[in-house]
Amino acid sequence: MTNTAVHDSNIFEELLEEKNASRAVWADSAYRYKGKLEKRGFREHLQRKGRRNKKLTDREKQGNHTRFQIRSRVEHAFGVQAHRAGMFLVRTIGIVRATAKRCLRNLASNLDRYSTLALA
């Protein structure tokens, strides 16, 4: 967890774990760095972004769609948690309490998901 005053893109490299076995980084175009991820041994699966005078090619659009399909599975879990919890704000004092609250929300979400899958 990071302080809310700091945007993730500013400390992106600090958030990467060197011991990550897959070495794959899935993110949107805000986290695009010029070759920095490859130098550290990571494989980037980052969205492409068009500009005013340079539209995305069909190949780039297809790549974005493929990456989106995988990212949407992860984003969906956060969306369900946010929807069920009302707001995803953590109103606590201290990082320990905020971490505990986040872990309890994840546990409740996982138990709910398990009961849905087990009964199906």
Sequence and secondary structure as in RCSB ss.txt:
>XXXX:A:sequence
MTNTAVHDSNIFEELLEEKNASRAVWADSAYRYKGKLEKRGFREHLQRKGRRNKKLTDREKQGNHTRFQIRSRVE
HAFGVQAHRAGMFLVRTIGIVRATAKRCLRNLASNLDRYSTLALA
>XXXX:A:secstr
   TTS GGGGHHHH  TT SS EEEE GGG  SSHHHHTT EEEE    BTTB   HHHHHHHHHHHHHHHHHH
HHHHHHHHHHS      SSHHHHHHHHHHHHHHHHHHHHHHHHH 
